[in-house]
């Protein structure tokens, strides 16, 4: 049987392991070291744990439209460790689903389609050499002071 690490070294080791997993893009794996009882009262561990749980919530939101079962699994992880935060993420995702789907741009499809249509019209006018609807921008034809020779 090997001797146990002193508690201050164990805390440093667990925090280091969690940060390494987080930096590697594996927030789920970062939860393991953060659940060590030696970190229970450590503020630094609490802040890191909150950060990991928020990252998992964001990842669940990102996966929600395409892979709802994975999103639900991630939200379960968050809710087991912090029920209040997990419920908040669930409400946020349910609210976005009821308000209408959101595209990868962060806009609702109808709003995105309207913007795309307006941009196409503007680009078409610019390609044809026409002045965009609404006239020229302010100051477009003004001379610069002192430009007269």
VOMARDO-977784 format. One record per residue: x, y, z of N, C-alpha, C in turn; residue number from 1. Coordinates in steps of 0.02 Angstrom, whole numbers, m for minus. Atoms other than C-alpha are relative to their C-alpha. Layout:
<recs>
     n_u     n_v     n_w    ca_u    ca_v    ca_w     c_u     c_v     c_w  pos
       X       Y       Z       X       Y       Z       X       Y       Z  NUM
...
</recs>
This chain:
<recs>
     n_u     n_v     n_w    ca_u    ca_v    ca_w     c_u     c_v     c_w  pos
      42     m58       0       0       0       0      44      62       0    1
     m41     m60       6      72     168     m52     m26      54      48    2
      22     m53     m45      69     317      65     m41      52     m38    3
      42     m50      31     m61     450      31      37      67      m5    4
     m30     m66       8     m12     621     m33     m26      46      55    5
      26     m51     m46     m24     765      89     m58      37     m34    6
      61     m29      28    m190     854      66      13      60     m46    7
     m13     m58      44    m114    1014      m8      26     m23     m68    8
     m24      26      64     m24     911    m142     m56     m34     m38    9
      57      34      33    m179     808    m177     m46      52     m32   10
      43     m53      29    m281     968    m203      31      29     m63   11
     m35     m27      59    m150    1040    m321      m2     m49     m59   12
       1      51      52    m142     876    m417     m69      m4     m33   13
      68       5      27    m332     864    m437     m18      61     m41   14
      14     m61      39    m346    1045    m493      39       0     m66   15
     m41       4      60    m205    1019    m616     m30     m50     m50   16
      32      49      45    m289     863    m687     m63      29     m32   17
      61     m29      26    m454     955    m706      15      53     m53   18
     m19     m51      50    m371    1102    m795      27     m31     m64   19
     m28      34      59    m277     985    m911     m56     m28     m44   20
      57      26      38    m440     900    m962     m40      56     m32   21
      37     m57      27    m524    1067    m985      37      31     m60   22
     m40     m27      55    m383    1132   m1094       1     m46     m60   23
       2      49      55    m392     973   m1197     m69      m3     m32   24
      67      m1      29    m575    1010   m1233     m44     m56      25   25
      40      54     m28    m646     875   m1120     m29      20      67   26
      29     m23     m64    m755     962    m991     m32     m56      41   27
      30      57     m38    m844     799    m946      54     m35      42   28
     m54      33     m35    m677     721    m898      27      44      56   29
     m25     m46     m52    m632     876    m797     m42      m5      64   30
      42       6     m60    m777     841    m679      26     m52      49   31
     m25      54     m43    m696     682    m612      47      25      55   32
     m45     m24     m53    m548     763    m523     m31      53      45   33
      31     m52     m40    m658     906    m464     m48     m27      53   34
      46      30     m49    m769     785    m367      38     m31      59   35
     m39      25     m56    m627     736    m250     m21      37      63   36
      21     m32     m63    m684     769     m70      52      49      28   37
     m52     m46     m23    m517     857     m37     m12      70     m26   38
      12     m65      30    m579     999    m148     m66      32      22   39
      68     m22     m18    m749    1019     m64      m3      72      24   40
       3     m68     m29    m709    1181      29      47      50     m35   41
     m49     m42      34    m584    1254     m94     m35      45     m51   42
      32     m49      44    m645    1413    m180      23      m7     m73   43
     m29       8      67    m530    1387    m329     m34     m59     m37   44
      33      58      30    m609    1216    m360     m73      16     m16   45
      69     m19      12    m785    1288    m344      m7      42     m63   46
       1     m43      59    m748    1421    m475      12     m42     m63   47
     m15      43      57    m673    1291    m593     m59     m47     m15   48
      58      44       9    m820    1173    m565     m58      38     m33   49
      53     m40      31    m943    1313    m606      14      13     m74   50
     m20     m12      70    m846    1351    m764     m12     m62     m43   51
      10      63      37    m850    1168    m817     m75     m13     m11   52
      72      11       7   m1037    1156    m784     m31      48     m51   53
      25     m47      51   m1069    1312    m888      21     m22     m70   54
     m23      26      64    m964    1239   m1029     m43     m59     m23   55
      43      57      17   m1067    1079   m1022     m69      24     m20   56
      65     m28      19   m1227    1182   m1027       2      30     m69   57
      m7     m29      67   m1166    1277   m1179       6     m54     m53   58
      m8      56      47   m1115    1115   m1263     m68     m34     m11   59
      67      30       7   m1288    1044   m1228     m44      45     m44   60
      39     m46      42   m1366    1200   m1306      21      m6     m73   61
     m25       6      69   m1255    1180   m1459     m24     m64     m32   62
      20      65      28   m1301     997   m1480     m76      m9      m2   63
      73      10      m9   m1486    1019   m1437     m38      m7     m66   64
      40       6      60   m1555    1049   m1613      14     m64     m40   65
     m19      58      40   m1459     906   m1696      m2     m66      37   66
      m5      62     m39   m1433     780   m1557     m30      11      70   67
      32     m15     m65   m1561     807   m1418      15     m51      54   68
     m15      50     m52   m1518     643   m1330      67      14      33   69
     m65     m18     m29   m1336     699   m1307      m7      62      43   70
      12     m61     m39   m1395     869   m1249     m32     m17      67   71
      33      20     m62   m1509     786   m1121      49     m34      48   72
     m50      34     m42   m1365     678   m1058      46      51      33   73
     m43     m52     m28   m1254     831   m1035     m37      40      53   74
      38     m37     m50   m1392     924    m945     m12     m41      63   75
       5      43     m59   m1415     774    m830      63       5      42   76
     m64      m7     m36   m1230     787    m785       1      66      39   77
       0     m66     m32   m1250     972    m747     m49       0      58   78
      53      m2     m51   m1411     946    m649      19     m42      61   79
     m21      41     m57   m1335     808    m540      48      37      45   80
     m50     m35     m39   m1194     922    m486     m25      67      26   81
      27     m65     m21   m1291    1086    m477     m72       4     m26   82
      70       3      24   m1481    1064    m487     m27      67     m25   83
      25     m66      21   m1517    1251    m498      26      19     m70   84
     m30     m17      65   m1398    1276    m643     m27     m46     m55   85
      26      47      49   m1459    1119    m732     m71      18     m21   86
      69     m20      17   m1641    1176    m720       0      64     m42   87
      m4     m62      39   m1592    1348    m786      17     m14     m73   88
     m18      17      68   m1508    1271    m938     m58     m35     m36   89
      58      34      31   m1660    1159    m969     m53      50     m20   90
      50     m51      17   m1778    1308    m962      22      41     m60   91
     m27     m38      57   m1665    1403   m1081      m9     m38     m65   92
       6      40      62   m1664    1261   m1207     m73     m12     m19   93
      71       9      15   m1851    1228   m1191     m31      65     m26   94
      24     m65      23   m1884    1414   m1213      21      14     m72   95
     m22     m12      69   m1779    1424   m1371     m35     m47     m49   96
      36      47      43   m1867    1270   m1441     m71      23     m12   97
      69     m23       8   m2038    1345   m1409      m5      65     m39   98
       0     m63      37   m1991    1514   m1484      16     m10     m73   99
     m19      12      68   m1936    1434   m1644      73     m18      m3  100
     m69      23       7   m1776    1355   m1702      46      59     m12  101
     m51     m51      11   m1618    1458   m1705      53     m31     m45  102
     m50      27      46   m1494    1437   m1847      69       7      30  103
     m69      m4     m25   m1306    1425   m1828      24      72       7  104
     m19     m70      m7   m1296    1614   m1849     m28      31      64  105
      31     m26     m61   m1400    1635   m1690     m65      35     m14  106
      63     m33      19   m1550    1704   m1785     m53     m51     m14  107
      55      44      20   m1720    1629   m1811       1      m4     m76  108
      m3       9      73   m1738    1560   m1988     m35      56     m39  109
      36     m53      36   m1866    1692   m2040      41      65      m2  110
     m41     m61      m3   m1754    1835   m1982      62      m7     m44  111
     m60      12      40   m1601    1757   m2063     m17       4     m75  112
      20      m2      70   m1695    1734   m2227     m12      72     m23  113
      11     m70      17   m1749    1917   m2225      66      38      m9  114
     m65     m33       7   m1570    1976   m2198      36     m23     m63  115
     m33      27      60   m1504    1862   m2335     m32      31     m62  116
      35     m29      57   m1637    1926   m2455      21      73     m10  117
     m20     m70       4   m1595    2108   m2415      72       8     m25  118
     m69      m3      21   m1409    2076   m2437       8     m18     m74  119
      m3      19      71   m1437    1990   m2605     m23      58     m44  120
      24     m58      38   m1539    2139   m2666      52      55      m3  121
     m51     m52      m2   m1406    2261   m2610      60     m19     m43  122
     m56      21      42   m1267    2159   m2691     m17       2     m74  123
      22      m4      70   m1367    2147   m2851       2      71     m26  124
      m2     m71      20   m1387    2336   m2856      72      24      m8  125
     m70     m21       3   m1202    2361   m2823      35     m29     m62  126
     m30      31      59   m1152    2239   m2961     m22      35     m63  127
      26     m34      59   m1262    2331   m3085      23      72      m4  128
     m25     m68       0   m1180    2495   m3038     m52      50      21  129
      52     m45     m22   m1340    2567   m2971      17      25      70  130
      m8     m26     m67   m1345    2674   m2818     m48     m39      45  131
      43      38     m45   m1414    2574   m2671     m62      40      19  132
      62     m32     m21   m1592    2612   m2619      13      42      61  133
     m11     m44     m57   m1595    2758   m2499      52      53     m15  134
     m47     m52      20   m1469    2864   m2595      71     m14      23  135
     m70       8     m18   m1285    2890   m2569       9      15      74  136
     m12     m13     m71   m1211    2891   m2395      14      74      12  137
     m12     m71     m14   m1199    3061   m2310      73      18     m11  138
     m68     m24      12   m1049    3160   m2367      34     m33     m58  139
     m32      36      54   m1017    3049   m2518      24      47     m55  140
     m20     m45      54   m1008    3195   m2641      33      63      25  141
     m29     m61     m28    m936    3326   m2524      74       4     m16  142
     m71     m11      11    m769    3402   m2562      34       8      67  143
     m38      m9     m62    m633    3402   m2432      19      73       6  144
     m22     m69      m8    m591    3572   m2358      72       9     m22  145
     m67     m15      23    m439    3648   m2439      20     m41     m61  146
     m16      42      57    m451    3527   m2588       2      40     m64  147
       0     m42      61    m474    3670   m2712      70      27     m12  148
     m68     m20      17    m319    3718   m2803       8      66     m21  149
</recs>
